[in-house]
Amino acid sequence: MANNIFNIYEWEIKNITNLIVNELNQNKSHQPDESNEIEKIIENEIKKNNILIFNKFLFPKLRFKLDNTPNILIISPTNEIKLTYSILLKQNLTIKEKEIIENQIEKKFNVSAIVLKIGGIAFYPSLIPKDMEHTKIINNTIHEWLHQYFSLYDLGQNIYKDNKMLALNETLVSYISEELANNIMINETQSTKIKTKEINSFNSEIRFTRSITDNLLSKNKIDIAEKFMLSQKKQVK
């Protein structure tokens, strides 16, 4: 199984380096990508809700990467549902490989074992599954950032003290991330409705302009048609 363990340090070195390079390139090009736009939207929502250090600073800076996430091996006693041990495994394990690992652990240690895909993890930058839909990307990105944020306080620093602390952290983070994600989606929906109204209004103006212009041209009133089109153009702008 040792060959299937996910190397966190290797991932962090590679992706923090890439993050620095990308940020420098974006500063030069002034062309933010889609991930950068999502980060800005989430950061604005966090600031609005005052989840800040000393009520002033957003830290850590919200950054995430869409990619294939690791698997996680979860081990618990056979007689109760209780997390006793977990370890990250490589991303591209087949179903057969997962089953072999589970069977080996269960036979060797007389425990229950299951290998699952992770829905996000609070590395830096946070790692989010690349095949998620837009809403879940926002929710999970906020979720993982909150784990990073709470790690600056006793609550997050004691997350693995026992199962109760783990459950408390996950419950709080899930509640806040869902609330913030819902706020963002409501704002996006309202913004889309406004844009749709603006587009419909613009299309109506174009149809009206074309109808009047065609009528004037059919009567060979070219000068009047040209003046009318210029006046409509100014109104649309």
Secondary structure, DSSP 4 states (H G I P E B T S, - for coil): -GGGB--HHHHHHHHHHHHHHHHHHHHHH----HHHHHHHHHHHHHHHTT--BTTTB--S---EEEEPPPEEEEEE-TTS----EEEEE-TT--HHHHHHHHHHHHHHHSSEEEEEE-S-B--SSEEEETT--HHHHHHHHHHHHHHHHHTTSHHHHTTTSSHHHHHHHHHHHHHHHHHHHHHHHHHHHHHHHHHHHHHHHHHHHHHHHHHHHHHHHHTT-HHHHHHHHHHHHHHH-
